[in-house]
């Protein structure tokens, strides 16, 4: 974990697909320094100085001369996967940064069929995990947003995040390439988003998410290359909630800009560790590209967008009421089941944990 920018750095290995260009076999007997220098030269030979890149790629320059190739994608688009692969193969980057956080990194290593099943299967375990991780209101809102993603997945028969998996795979074929997770942790985003809404706004948003059923085709996805499909669907629904747009889109624009700038710094070239400008590829939703461009040269303070307000008294009361109802139902079940079975149920760790959470928070 990179403590400076709260992103996760992960080493990636070469893909197992033999049909693509892999890292070469090095001659035997080379020292570590000689091997590193040889691989560095190989990457320099592969790197194109004036690459012809897709229209979805924006090039930004850092003060030290380092280059960022920012690939704007639609999260359910096959052509976005091709744009990512084309860009990484052409520029042979030092670093690849993707719009993911450590809470969503599992999608990089799952196959397409598993992801399709996961996206469509929103069960009680997922609800409990979301509530445990994010709190009651934020957890329920996360489940509703997963429902939006699952709706698109079901309509298209395509799992989200294909461009990130493509970036992960291609980064493993580039010598010395590092792989960074560049997005703000999703629990922070959800908690700040929920805190920005009134109770009435939360209810209206939840209602809209629950009854989302508009049909979506692959052609619709490609038409949305100027704005990510999922974010477009959300923006249409949250357009009347400016505070929500601020936390879900604008604040993440700032965070992504920060992590991209952290990655776009000079690197050390073998054999003498000379500092040279870096080449970085960023893979983000198309909706974030304008915000990253606007923030690229600004002074940023991400501490302001990382803070989460403590739970309100109202939130505690609401959770207590819901849990109280659950305990009441449990008590009635124990009464109907009989004393001995009731005592067995009350001794279960899950029930004990539920009863423990009914205690009021310390002052």
Secondary structure, DSSP 8 states (H G I E B T S, - for coil): -BTTTTBEEE-----S-TTS-------TT--HHHHHHHHHHHHHHHS-TT----TTEEEEE-TTS-EEEEEEE-TT-HHHHHHHHHHHHHH--SEEEES--GGGGGGGTS-HHHHHHHHH---HHHHHHHHHHH-HHHHHHHHHHHHHHHHHHHHHT--S-HHHHHHHHHHTTSTT-EEEE-S--HHHHHHHHHHTS-HHHHHHHHHHHHT------HHHHHHGGGS-HHHHHHHHHHTT-HHHHIIIIIHHHHHHHHHHHHHSS-EEETTTTEEE--EEEEEEEHHHHHHHHHHTTS---GGGGT------HHHHHHHHHHHHHHHHHHHHHHHHH-HHHHHHHHTSHHHHHHHHHTS----
